[in-house]
């Protein structure tokens, strides 16, 4: 919370959502909690 305040970022811009994540990655990457792996079929132009 302190960092949001220090950077003057309103908390309303925080998004707690997992829809952008892939949920069935290759087994070598572990579970669906893969960090910043984007589901390109849902968000093809995420950059």
FENLIN-V288310 format. One record per residue. N is the residue number from 1. PHI is phi in whole degrees, 0 to 359 (NA if undefined). PSI is psi in whole degrees, -180 to 180 (* if undefined). D_CENTER is the distance of its C-alpha to the mean C-alpha in whole Angstrom. Layout:
n = [N/N]
phi = [PHI/PHI]
psi = [PSI/PSI]
d_center = [D_CENTER/D_CENTER]
//
This chain:
n = [1/2/3/4/5/6/7/8/9/10/11/12/13/14/15/16/17/18/19/20/21/22/23/24/25/26/27/28/29/30/31/32/33/34/35/36/37/38/39/40/41/42/43/44/45/46/47]
phi = [NA/297/293/302/295/298/271/57/255/295/300/295/272/288/240/253/210/245/299/282/286/280/243/227/288/306/304/294/263/89/279/292/275/254/83/253/269/270/278/293/287/272/227/293/238/279/275]
psi = [-37/-37/-40/-46/-45/-36/1/42/117/140/-21/-13/-9/134/120/89/149/5/-26/-18/149/150/-9/63/166/139/-28/-17/-2/-145/-175/-12/76/21/-119/48/120/142/94/-21/-29/-35/76/-26/62/-4/*]
d_center = [18/21/18/17/21/22/20/21/18/18/16/16/13/11/9/8/7/6/8/6/6/10/12/15/15/18/20/20/16/16/15/11/10/10/7/6/8/7/10/12/15/13/11/14/14/11/12]
//
